Amino acid sequence: RADASTVWKEFTTAEGR
């Protein structure tokens, strides 16, 4: 299970921020 920070990091990377 990925941590919330990891998920958020991946999400922000997908956003391109």
N, C-alpha and C positions, 0 to 999 in steps of 0.2 A: 504494500500500500504506500502510495506516495504521500508526502507531507503536504499540508495546505500551501506552504511557501513554494514547494516544487511545482504544484499544480498552477499556482498563480504565476510563477515564473514562466512556465510553458505558455500560459494564456497570454501574458503580456508580450511574449516573444512572437506569438502568432498574430497579435495585434500590431506588432512592429513598433512597439514603444520601448 
